[in-house]
Amino acid sequence: MAGMSKGRSILILYTTKYRLGGRQFPVVAQTLAAEKRASGFDGEIVTRAAESKRDVLEAIAEIRAAGKTISEFIFVGHSGMYGPMFGTTAFPEQFSPYEWEQLDIPFAENATAAFYCCRSARWFAPFFARTFNVPTYGFFWYTTFSRSKEKYVSAGDSADGPLYTIGCMGRKSHGYLAAAKKRLGFMPAEEMKRFEPRPPDGDTSYDHVAELYDAAFQDIRVRQDEWKWLNEHLPTGNIDILDIGCGNGALLYALRDRIATGIGVDESAGIIERAKLKNTANEHVSFQKIDGPVLPFPDNSFDVVTSLMSFRYLDWDPLLAEIKRVTRPGGKFLVVDMVTVPVAAREYPRLLGDKLRTMRNQKSNARFDAALKRLVSHPDWKKMVEYNPIRSEHEMKWYLESRFPGQKMEVLNMAWHSRIVAFDSGPVENGVEVKLTYP
Ligand SMILES: C[S@@+](CC[C@H](N)C(=O)[O-])C[C@H]1O[C@@H](n2cnc3c(N)ncnc32)[C@H](O)[C@@H]1O
């Protein structure tokens, strides 16, 4: 084994800023480094704090400049299911999927990657494995610090080693019973899930579900809460509007008589065809396919930019820079989307009211109800959702409210594990700076 690892390195990145628990992450990184060394790895082991995207890039660049390759890429810290977050006390940064795809990491042959952070096995680890062609490990559940890596053993506030980040069920994911099991010392650690760098099996865009989607959402007003909120927040007057992730064009169709122009953009060619068909009679409404977070329009083109049930799929930072560029001073960005979060006990009365209203709406529209059931039970829909999961409420709330300080995300409708939220950016010129720190 000795000498085998020459020229190879293990890169262990960790955060030190996450709420109050930040000082334990470096200890976990040191524990992992000691275990790697003990297992016989004789190359360089780099442990390094990464509080920003720039820190990650610098760490990779230094390894490259030294002529080394990375045989294990490890991150210990905080994440949403779309991947690691950096500098998380005030203004967390995340590489968007597009930004990850642009990174050139000098992986060694037979390299692996591991993300010791919350829910990384849901979307991010499979994505990372496909993107960088390396087997990648992640946790399905939320993570916690533990003295043991086999089961949860509380480390309290201590930052003495050895210390591990383990995935396990807990109060947030499984309620008070799981919390009790943890405290009593019976909660096993989750085994990290391994993902191979296989491309998705078939098409995971909306192309295959375009027809079923169009059948269900022919009339956008079936989304009653969303439509009501949009009406309250759309400016009156003849506006120019850009609808991102426009789907089958039902929103611009419904707005056709009150806008000067409408442009819908979407990454799915199949669904753009549906949008065009629906709007053939509306010459002031057009649609085009986009690839990646680039809006092919001049600066200051629109009064309003909307994203209805699509923000979760988009590359937030790069696209927000584009949205800001194409929005006229004083214009606004309106987001309505679905997020995931378990309902809290204090929210039960609201949940009940929302559930009854939603059921009444669906029952009063049998055609919509049947078409919706056909859509969500279809295998192509299930596959699409697996590769494009919805995001957690705190993640979207944190993101939008940090990018547009002073504005608050609202909840329009609650279900047991998901809810519809809405966000009005307010006038875009009001000191709103999109914080883009990469590249
Ligand atoms: C749930 S549908 C919403 C469609 C429409 N806005 C509505 O409310 O009915 C999500 C849409 O986002 C589109 N989409 C997904 N990823 C995208 C991306 N990266 N860029 C643009 N559109 C995207 C999908 O193709 C799909 O049409």
The ligand as a MOL file (V3000), in Angstrom:
LIG
                    3D

  0  0  0     0  0            999 V3000
M  V30 BEGIN CTAB
M  V30 COUNTS 27 29 0 0 0
M  V30 BEGIN ATOM
M  V30 1 C -44.8820 22.2150 -12.6540 0
M  V30 2 S -44.5030 22.8500 -14.2430 0 CHG=1
M  V30 3 C -45.2230 24.4520 -14.1440 0
M  V30 4 C -45.6920 24.9540 -15.4610 0
M  V30 5 C -46.5270 26.2310 -15.4060 0
M  V30 6 N -45.7600 27.3560 -14.9140 0
M  V30 7 C -47.7570 26.0030 -14.5600 0
M  V30 8 O -47.8420 26.5760 -13.4750 0
M  V30 9 O -48.5980 25.2320 -14.9490 0 CHG=-1
M  V30 10 C -42.7700 23.1950 -14.1780 0
M  V30 11 C -42.1770 23.6730 -15.4900 0
M  V30 12 O -40.8210 24.0760 -15.2810 0
M  V30 13 C -40.0770 23.6860 -16.4220 0
M  V30 14 N -38.6620 23.6260 -16.1040 0
M  V30 15 C -38.0050 22.6760 -15.3830 0
M  V30 16 N -36.7090 22.9620 -15.3080 0
M  V30 17 C -36.5100 24.1130 -15.9830 0
M  V30 18 C -35.3730 24.9250 -16.2560 0
M  V30 19 N -34.1730 24.6040 -15.7830 0
M  V30 20 N -35.5370 26.0370 -16.9920 0
M  V30 21 C -36.7710 26.3810 -17.4530 0
M  V30 22 N -37.8910 25.6510 -17.2290 0
M  V30 23 C -37.7570 24.5380 -16.4980 0
M  V30 24 C -40.6610 22.3480 -16.7930 0
M  V30 25 O -40.3500 21.9660 -18.1160 0
M  V30 26 C -42.1420 22.6010 -16.5670 0
M  V30 27 O -42.7660 23.0690 -17.7210 0
M  V30 END ATOM
M  V30 BEGIN BOND
M  V30 1 1 1 2
M  V30 2 1 2 3
M  V30 3 1 2 10
M  V30 4 1 3 4
M  V30 5 1 4 5
M  V30 6 1 5 6
M  V30 7 1 5 7
M  V30 8 2 7 8
M  V30 9 1 7 9
M  V30 10 1 10 11
M  V30 11 1 11 12
M  V30 12 1 11 26
M  V30 13 1 12 13
M  V30 14 1 13 14
M  V30 15 1 13 24
M  V30 16 1 14 15
M  V30 17 1 14 23
M  V30 18 2 15 16
M  V30 19 1 16 17
M  V30 20 1 17 18
M  V30 21 2 17 23
M  V30 22 1 18 19
M  V30 23 2 18 20
M  V30 24 1 20 21
M  V30 25 2 21 22
M  V30 26 1 22 23
M  V30 27 1 24 25
M  V30 28 1 24 26
M  V30 29 1 26 27
M  V30 END BOND
M  V30 END CTAB
M  END
